[in-house]
């Protein structure tokens, strides 16, 4: 039964990352798309480097993860795909 849950978690991760790339491509103008991917790559690598440090320093590292998830959730309300067309028209 545990193998089935691991399979579901892996499938969910794949779907999540695929949607993240697809949504980023649709919300970002082409002229800044490479910069967007490079900045997110640097931030993700920095978080990966700091993960063991936060696990050692904090009694419950899930608190930090929950804070980041809530900040990302609130920040997602400011995403507006209509600005992409305005940015492309101004060039």
C-alpha positions as protocol buffer text, in pm:
chain_id: "A"
residue {
  index: 1
  type: UNK
  ca { x: 0 y: 0 z: 0 }
}
residue {
  index: 2
  type: UNK
  ca { x: 289 y: 234 z: 74 }
}
residue {
  index: 3
  type: UNK
  ca { x: 425 y: 188 z: -278 }
}
residue {
  index: 4
  type: UNK
  ca { x: 95 y: 311 z: -419 }
}
residue {
  index: 5
  type: UNK
  ca { x: 111 y: 629 z: -210 }
}
residue {
  index: 6
  type: UNK
  ca { x: 470 y: 690 z: -317 }
}
residue {
  index: 7
  type: UNK
  ca { x: 357 y: 654 z: -677 }
}
residue {
  index: 8
  type: UNK
  ca { x: 78 y: 908 z: -621 }
}
residue {
  index: 9
  type: UNK
  ca { x: 317 y: 1155 z: -456 }
}
residue {
  index: 10
  type: UNK
  ca { x: 565 y: 1126 z: -743 }
}
residue {
  index: 11
  type: UNK
  ca { x: 288 y: 1175 z: -999 }
}
residue {
  index: 12
  type: UNK
  ca { x: 168 y: 1481 z: -809 }
}
residue {
  index: 13
  type: UNK
  ca { x: 518 y: 1628 z: -807 }
}
residue {
  index: 14
  type: UNK
  ca { x: 553 y: 1576 z: -1182 }
}
residue {
  index: 15
  type: UNK
  ca { x: 216 y: 1740 z: -1248 }
}
residue {
  index: 16
  type: UNK
  ca { x: 303 y: 2030 z: -1016 }
}
residue {
  index: 17
  type: UNK
  ca { x: 636 y: 2105 z: -1183 }
}
residue {
  index: 18
  type: UNK
  ca { x: 484 y: 2074 z: -1530 }
}
residue {
  index: 19
  type: UNK
  ca { x: 208 y: 2320 z: -1440 }
}
residue {
  index: 20
  type: UNK
  ca { x: 462 y: 2559 z: -1289 }
}
residue {
  index: 21
  type: UNK
  ca { x: 663 y: 2570 z: -1613 }
}
residue {
  index: 22
  type: UNK
  ca { x: 349 y: 2599 z: -1828 }
}
residue {
  index: 23
  type: UNK
  ca { x: 197 y: 2879 z: -1620 }
}
residue {
  index: 24
  type: UNK
  ca { x: 527 y: 3068 z: -1605 }
}
residue {
  index: 25
  type: UNK
  ca { x: 553 y: 3052 z: -1983 }
}
residue {
  index: 26
  type: UNK
  ca { x: 198 y: 3178 z: -2027 }
}
residue {
  index: 27
  type: UNK
  ca { x: 222 y: 3463 z: -1774 }
}
residue {
  index: 28
  type: UNK
  ca { x: 565 y: 3597 z: -1867 }
}
residue {
  index: 29
  type: UNK
  ca { x: 656 y: 3794 z: -2180 }
}
residue {
  index: 30
  type: UNK
  ca { x: 905 y: 3623 z: -2408 }
}
residue {
  index: 31
  type: UNK
  ca { x: 1164 y: 3897 z: -2368 }
}
residue {
  index: 32
  type: UNK
  ca { x: 1202 y: 3832 z: -1993 }
}
residue {
  index: 33
  type: UNK
  ca { x: 1122 y: 3460 z: -1984 }
}
residue {
  index: 34
  type: UNK
  ca { x: 1486 y: 3344 z: -1970 }
}
residue {
  index: 35
  type: UNK
  ca { x: 1557 y: 3589 z: -1688 }
}
residue {
  index: 36
  type: UNK
  ca { x: 1253 y: 3462 z: -1499 }
}
residue {
  index: 37
  type: UNK
  ca { x: 1367 y: 3101 z: -1525 }
}
residue {
  index: 38
  type: UNK
  ca { x: 1723 y: 3189 z: -1424 }
}
residue {
  index: 39
  type: UNK
  ca { x: 1611 y: 3384 z: -1116 }
}
residue {
  index: 40
  type: UNK
  ca { x: 1381 y: 3102 z: -1005 }
}
residue {
  index: 41
  type: UNK
  ca { x: 1664 y: 2853 z: -1062 }
}
residue {
  index: 42
  type: UNK
  ca { x: 1901 y: 3054 z: -842 }
}
residue {
  index: 43
  type: UNK
  ca { x: 1641 y: 3092 z: -567 }
}
residue {
  index: 44
  type: UNK
  ca { x: 1553 y: 2723 z: -571 }
}
residue {
  index: 45
  type: UNK
  ca { x: 1920 y: 2624 z: -547 }
}
residue {
  index: 46
  type: UNK
  ca { x: 1970 y: 2869 z: -260 }
}
residue {
  index: 47
  type: UNK
  ca { x: 1672 y: 2722 z: -74 }
}
residue {
  index: 48
  type: UNK
  ca { x: 1809 y: 2373 z: -136 }
}
residue {
  index: 49
  type: UNK
  ca { x: 2147 y: 2474 z: 6 }
}
residue {
  index: 50
  type: UNK
  ca { x: 1988 y: 2632 z: 314 }
}
residue {
  index: 51
  type: UNK
  ca { x: 1744 y: 2346 z: 383 }
}
residue {
  index: 52
  type: UNK
  ca { x: 1980 y: 2139 z: 603 }
}
residue {
  index: 53
  type: UNK
  ca { x: 2075 y: 2450 z: 799 }
}
residue {
  index: 54
  type: UNK
  ca { x: 1713 y: 2537 z: 871 }
}
residue {
  index: 55
  type: UNK
  ca { x: 1645 y: 2174 z: 966 }
}
residue {
  index: 56
  type: UNK
  ca { x: 1922 y: 2189 z: 1225 }
}
residue {
  index: 57
  type: UNK
  ca { x: 1842 y: 2532 z: 1365 }
}
residue {
  index: 58
  type: UNK
  ca { x: 1464 y: 2514 z: 1387 }
}
residue {
  index: 59
  type: UNK
  ca { x: 1282 y: 2273 z: 1617 }
}
residue {
  index: 60
  type: UNK
  ca { x: 1012 y: 2222 z: 1353 }
}
residue {
  index: 61
  type: UNK
  ca { x: 1126 y: 2312 z: 999 }
}
residue {
  index: 62
  type: UNK
  ca { x: 772 y: 2264 z: 865 }
}
residue {
  index: 63
  type: UNK
  ca { x: 689 y: 2606 z: 1012 }
}
residue {
  index: 64
  type: UNK
  ca { x: 932 y: 2771 z: 771 }
}
residue {
  index: 65
  type: UNK
  ca { x: 792 y: 2567 z: 483 }
}
residue {
  index: 66
  type: UNK
  ca { x: 436 y: 2670 z: 576 }
}
residue {
  index: 67
  type: UNK
  ca { x: 539 y: 3036 z: 589 }
}
residue {
  index: 68
  type: UNK
  ca { x: 691 y: 3015 z: 238 }
}
residue {
  index: 69
  type: UNK
  ca { x: 382 y: 2836 z: 107 }
}
residue {
  index: 70
  type: UNK
  ca { x: 150 y: 3102 z: 252 }
}
residue {
  index: 71
  type: UNK
  ca { x: 360 y: 3386 z: 111 }
}
residue {
  index: 72
  type: UNK
  ca { x: 352 y: 3223 z: -233 }
}
residue {
  index: 73
  type: UNK
  ca { x: -25 y: 3173 z: -205 }
}
residue {
  index: 74
  type: UNK
  ca { x: -85 y: 3539 z: -118 }
}
residue {
  index: 75
  type: UNK
  ca { x: 156 y: 3658 z: -390 }
}
residue {
  index: 76
  type: UNK
  ca { x: -28 y: 3453 z: -652 }
}
residue {
  index: 77
  type: UNK
  ca { x: -327 y: 3688 z: -625 }
}
residue {
  index: 78
  type: UNK
  ca { x: -123 y: 3959 z: -799 }
}
residue {
  index: 79
  type: UNK
  ca { x: -62 y: 3748 z: -1110 }
}
residue {
  index: 80
  type: UNK
  ca { x: -251 y: 3894 z: -1402 }
}
residue {
  index: 81
  type: UNK
  ca { x: -211 y: 3747 z: -1752 }
}
residue {
  index: 82
  type: UNK
  ca { x: -359 y: 4058 z: -1915 }
}
residue {
  index: 83
  type: UNK
  ca { x: -37 y: 4251 z: -1845 }
}
residue {
  index: 84
  type: UNK
  ca { x: 153 y: 4024 z: -2082 }
}
residue {
  index: 85
  type: UNK
  ca { x: -22 y: 4174 z: -2384 }
}
residue {
  index: 86
  type: UNK
  ca { x: 36 y: 4529 z: -2262 }
}
residue {
  index: 87
  type: UNK
  ca { x: 408 y: 4461 z: -2220 }
}
residue {
  index: 88
  type: UNK
  ca { x: 439 y: 4315 z: -2570 }
}
residue {
  index: 89
  type: UNK
  ca { x: 250 y: 4609 z: -2727 }
}
residue {
  index: 90
  type: UNK
  ca { x: 484 y: 4864 z: -2570 }
}
residue {
  index: 91
  type: UNK
  ca { x: 794 y: 4724 z: -2743 }
}
